[in-house]
Structure formats: C-alpha cells, structure tokens
Amino acid sequence: MYQVADLLDALWRDYTASTPQADRIHALLVARGETVHNDHVALRTYGVPGIDIAALAKPFEDHGWIAREHYRFQEKHLRARYWQHGDPNLPKIFISELIVEEMSPTTQATIERLVAQLPPGFGARPDLPWAGRPWTLTHPEYQQLLAESEYAAWMAAFGFRVNHFTVDVGKLVSFPDLPALNAFLSEHGFVLNDAGGVIKGTPAERLEQSSTRADSIEVAFSDATVKVPSCYYEFARRYRLPSGELFQGFIPASADKIFESTDVNPKPRS
C-alpha cells in the first residue's frame, strides 16, 4: 500500500507532467524563500458506479482522510464532496463527479462507451487517482461532449488525474494577501481565470480563491492529436470563523467559477 507521502508525491508528479506552469510557479515561490503548503487537491470523475466519488475517495480514506461536506452544482450537473485529514499539514481532498443521468442521451451513450472499455476491477485500483485515461475516444466524440459539458469533455480527454493543486496563501510569508500574489503571477506572464472576477469569494465568506487558466497540451485522440486545456494551479486564502478556527469548507458559487479554469471556450467575465 502507498504511504501518505508516496500518494501525494505520485499525485504531484502526474499533475506537473501535464501542467508545466505549476512547476514554474512553485519554483518562483521557492526562489522567494517560500515553503509551499497545499490547501487542497482536486479530482474529477463520472458519477458511474465503480468509478464515482466513493471509488476515487477510497485510496484517501484508507490513509486517514475523513469525509466532510457535500456540494451540488446545478448548472454544471455536478456533485462534490471534500475530505479532511487529522494531520492539519496535509491537504484537503476535493472530489467532484458529473451526474451522467442529467446529460443528453447522446452524451450518456458516449460516456457509457468510454466506461465500457474499463477492465474489471479498475475502480478498485489503489492508484486510481492518477491512473490516467483508460479509454480511447475520437476527436469528434470529444467535441460532442464539449458542446454539452466542458467537464464531461475534460474527463474524457484526461481520465483519472489531479485537476489542480491549491497553494495555501495564508501560509506564504512574502505576500500580504491574495491580490499581491495574483499581481506577482501576472507580472510573470501567467494568465488568471477571471470568470466571476479574478478573486472568487470574500473575507466575509471566509474564503478567497483565484486560479490560473489551464495549460493547453497535446492530447492524442484515436484519429488526431489536438491541444486541449489540461490542469491549472489554484490559490486559496482562508479566514477565521468567530470561533477562531479557520474556515475549512468551500463556497459553491466560487467553486463553480473555478471549475471554468479548464474551459476550452471561456465565458465572458461577469
């Protein structure tokens, strides 16, 4: 069985292999003398028995992460939940899934064809969170999914891998706040997701978040190789509750806009 450090290291190595900007940003922060702590790690899946949220969560639950709050994203047809470890130095795990039964018959049929390619027991793999793409699909199939759901298309193209890591901005020492970090990133040429504003959330909501736009990398479909937005890097600043404890949950309206960091066709800023 993987140890916790091995698990997180495997996730980071797989993530940075398809997210060159994350390595560059991490190196820039370290060069400033920062020790980078992760607030949370996020993964995506389809809501299909055997590879759903519960399946993806098991490797983390086996290492002590405990399930917390549920979330629902109506417009994007998603469910999500996060997990928290007893060791406060370990990141939270945020897992979302597409509610397949809410998709059109065509999209449901495409996803069913993808899932049918999985070998028996695939969802029980201890390395499921970084197992990669276990199916083949054509570029037209990807485009059909994209027309209905950016999330469905992303999952089809990339399969099982971390969607983003998140820097804990509150533990950075050379940036007074999230706007200062965002300015630093922009100065170094990184494009930030401005859907709903560059910063999503407020101190009053106890959570501020920002993120880069996903890197685009070449993805091999069965009939073509095409550049597709892969993964992004997120930055979160948490604030204390009246009790004095840091808020640990998520703000659905903010997360909804963070999801759009991987969009092929970003919506106009609102």
C-alpha distance (Angstrom), angle and dihedral (degrees) to the residues before:
residue distance angle dihedral
M1 . . .
Y2 3.81 . .
Q3 3.80 117.4 .
V4 3.81 118.0 -130.2
A5 3.82 93.0 -103.3
D6 3.80 90.9 48.4
L7 3.81 91.2 49.2
L8 3.80 94.4 51.7
D9 3.79 92.2 42.6
A10 3.81 91.7 52.2
L11 3.81 90.0 49.9
W12 3.81 92.3 49.4
R13 3.81 94.3 47.5
D14 3.80 92.7 49.0
Y15 3.81 91.3 45.0
T16 3.81 96.0 50.2
A17 3.81 91.4 46.6
S18 3.82 87.7 69.3
T19 3.82 97.3 27.6
P20 3.83 108.6 57.9
Q21 3.80 91.8 170.7
A22 3.82 91.6 63.6
D23 3.80 92.2 60.7
R24 3.82 90.7 46.8
I25 3.81 93.7 49.0
H26 3.80 92.0 45.2
A27 3.83 89.9 51.3
L28 3.82 91.9 48.9
L29 3.80 90.9 52.5
V30 3.79 93.0 47.0
A31 3.82 89.7 49.2
R32 3.83 87.2 59.0
G33 3.78 89.0 55.9
E34 3.79 96.0 -100.1
T35 3.79 125.5 147.1
V36 3.80 102.9 -147.0
H37 3.81 116.1 -137.9
N38 3.79 122.2 -171.1
D39 3.79 119.3 -127.5
H40 3.79 94.7 -168.8
V41 3.78 144.3 -21.0
A42 3.81 119.8 -137.6
L43 3.79 132.1 -152.1
R44 3.81 134.9 -179.0
T45 3.79 134.3 -148.9
Y46 3.77 145.0 156.4
G47 3.81 118.4 -91.5
V48 3.80 92.7 -117.2
P49 3.82 121.5 130.2
G50 3.79 110.7 -98.7
I51 3.82 95.8 25.5
D52 3.81 100.2 42.2
I53 3.81 129.1 113.5
A54 3.81 91.5 -74.0
A55 3.80 92.5 54.3
L56 3.79 93.6 46.7
A57 3.81 91.4 47.5
K58 3.80 96.2 52.7
P59 3.83 98.1 81.8
F60 3.82 87.7 53.8
E61 3.80 94.9 44.1
D62 3.80 87.9 51.7
H63 3.80 87.1 60.6
G64 3.80 97.4 48.4
W65 3.80 105.8 -86.2
I66 3.82 111.2 142.9
A67 3.81 124.6 -148.1
R68 3.80 116.2 -113.0
E69 3.82 133.4 168.7
H70 3.81 129.1 0.2
Y71 3.82 122.9 -136.4
R72 3.81 134.0 -167.0
F73 3.81 127.3 -155.6
Q74 3.79 106.5 -164.5
E75 3.80 100.1 -175.0
K76 3.80 94.3 47.7
H77 3.83 94.0 40.0
L78 3.78 93.3 -124.9
R79 3.78 139.1 140.8
A80 3.79 122.2 -161.0
R81 3.77 143.2 177.1
Y82 3.76 136.7 -179.5
W83 3.80 133.5 -138.5
Q84 3.78 127.9 -150.6
H85 3.81 129.3 -159.5
G86 3.78 125.8 -139.2
D87 3.80 88.0 -125.2
P88 3.84 103.9 79.0
N89 3.80 90.3 -154.7
L90 3.80 91.5 66.3
P91 3.82 119.6 85.1
K92 3.76 124.5 -110.3
I93 3.80 115.7 -110.5
F94 3.83 117.0 -130.4
I95 3.82 115.6 -167.0
S96 3.79 126.0 -177.1
E97 3.80 132.4 -177.1
L98 3.78 135.7 -163.2
I99 3.81 113.0 -117.2
V100 3.79 94.2 -129.6
E101 3.80 95.8 -171.4
E102 3.82 89.1 63.9
M103 3.80 91.7 59.2
S104 3.82 126.0 92.4
P105 3.83 118.3 -86.6
T106 3.82 89.5 -106.7
T107 3.79 93.5 53.8
Q108 3.79 91.8 43.7
A109 3.81 89.5 52.7
T110 3.82 91.9 49.8
I111 3.80 92.5 50.0
E112 3.80 90.5 45.7
R113 3.81 89.3 54.2
L114 3.80 91.0 50.9
V115 3.79 94.4 47.9
A116 3.81 91.2 46.8
Q117 3.81 87.6 66.8
L118 3.82 92.6 64.0
P119 3.80 115.6 109.7
P120 3.82 117.8 -123.0
G121 3.79 112.5 -78.3
F122 3.78 94.1 14.8
G123 3.82 92.7 134.5
A124 3.81 91.7 55.8
R125 3.81 93.8 61.4
P126 3.82 111.9 124.6
D127 3.81 87.4 -139.4
L128 3.81 94.1 51.1
P129 3.85 92.7 121.4
W130 3.82 89.9 65.2
A131 3.82 101.2 24.0
G132 3.80 92.1 120.0
R133 3.78 127.0 -145.4
P134 3.82 109.2 -24.7
W135 3.80 97.8 -176.1
T136 3.77 140.7 58.4
L137 3.78 122.9 -124.3
T138 3.77 137.2 171.3
H139 3.78 124.9 -117.7
P140 3.84 91.3 -114.6
E141 3.83 88.8 55.0
Y142 3.79 89.2 51.4
Q143 3.82 90.9 49.5
Q144 3.80 91.2 49.0
L145 3.81 90.3 54.0
L146 3.81 90.8 44.5
A147 3.80 91.7 55.7
E148 3.80 89.5 60.7
S149 3.80 105.7 27.6
E150 3.80 130.2 10.7
Y151 3.81 87.2 -161.8
A152 3.82 94.2 53.0
A153 3.80 90.4 50.0
W154 3.80 93.6 47.6
M155 3.81 91.5 51.5
A156 3.81 91.0 48.3
A157 3.81 91.9 50.9
F158 3.81 99.1 43.5
G159 3.78 108.1 21.8
F160 3.78 119.4 -168.5
R161 3.79 113.3 4.1
V162 3.78 139.9 107.5
N163 3.79 111.4 -71.6
H164 3.80 93.5 -160.4
F165 3.78 145.7 -15.7
T166 3.80 117.7 -141.3
V167 3.79 127.3 -141.8
D168 3.81 114.6 -136.5
V169 3.81 98.5 -128.7
G170 3.80 92.4 -171.3
K171 3.81 89.4 67.1
L172 3.80 95.2 51.7
V173 3.81 112.8 104.1
S174 3.82 103.6 -164.5
F175 3.82 98.3 52.9
P176 3.80 120.0 67.4
D177 3.78 94.3 -158.4
L178 3.81 146.1 -12.9
P179 3.85 95.1 -84.4
A180 3.82 88.8 58.2
L181 3.80 91.4 52.0
N182 3.80 91.4 46.4
A183 3.81 90.4 51.8
F184 3.81 90.0 50.8
L185 3.81 91.4 51.3
S186 3.81 92.5 47.9
E187 3.81 90.8 49.0
H188 3.81 87.8 56.3
G189 3.78 92.6 52.5
F190 3.80 101.8 -101.0
V191 3.81 116.3 143.9
L192 3.80 114.3 -133.6
N193 3.79 126.5 -148.7
D194 3.81 105.3 -108.8
A195 3.83 97.6 -178.4
G196 3.79 103.9 134.0
G197 3.81 88.5 1.6
V198 3.78 129.2 -49.4
I199 3.82 90.1 -86.1
K200 3.78 115.9 49.6
G201 3.79 117.1 -159.8
T202 3.80 131.4 13.1
P203 3.80 139.1 -115.1
A204 3.82 86.8 -104.4
E205 3.81 88.0 60.7
R206 3.83 87.9 48.2
L207 3.81 93.2 -124.5
E208 3.81 135.0 76.8
Q209 3.81 120.3 -176.7
S210 3.78 137.8 -179.0
S211 3.79 133.0 170.3
T212 3.77 143.7 -173.8
R213 3.77 122.9 -110.2
A214 3.79 109.6 -99.8
D215 3.77 120.8 -93.4
S216 3.81 113.5 -111.4
I217 3.78 114.0 -130.2
E218 3.80 134.5 174.8
V219 3.80 113.0 -89.2
A220 3.79 121.1 -166.8
F221 3.78 112.5 -134.9
S222 3.81 118.7 -177.5
D223 3.81 91.5 -99.7
A224 3.83 104.8 26.3
T225 3.79 145.6 11.2
V226 3.79 111.8 -124.7
K227 3.80 135.7 172.4
V228 3.81 111.1 -110.3
P229 3.85 131.5 176.4
S230 3.80 105.6 -100.4
C231 3.81 121.5 179.2
Y232 3.80 137.7 -25.5
Y233 3.80 141.4 -153.0
E234 3.79 120.3 -114.0
F235 3.82 132.4 -159.1
A236 3.80 123.2 -155.5
R237 3.79 131.7 -172.1
R238 3.80 115.4 -167.6
Y239 3.79 126.5 -161.7
R240 3.78 132.4 -153.2
L241 3.78 124.3 -96.3
P242 3.83 120.6 -132.7
S243 3.82 85.9 -93.8
G244 3.80 89.2 63.4
E245 3.80 93.4 -113.1
L246 3.78 121.4 120.7
F247 3.80 115.5 -105.3
Q248 3.80 106.4 -108.3
G249 3.81 103.7 -176.6
F250 3.79 133.8 80.5
I251 3.82 136.0 -106.1
P252 3.84 109.3 -126.0
A253 3.82 94.8 -151.8
S254 3.81 90.3 53.4
A255 3.80 94.7 43.4
D256 3.80 88.8 50.7
K257 3.81 89.5 62.3
I258 3.81 93.9 40.8
F259 3.82 88.0 58.4
E260 3.81 86.9 64.3
S261 3.81 91.6 66.8
T262 3.81 87.9 93.1
D263 3.81 96.1 45.8
V264 3.79 117.2 131.9
N265 3.79 89.7 -155.2
P266 3.82 106.6 36.0
K267 3.78 115.3 -153.9
P268 3.82 119.0 -121.3
R269 3.80 114.2 -88.4
S270 3.81 111.9 -88.4
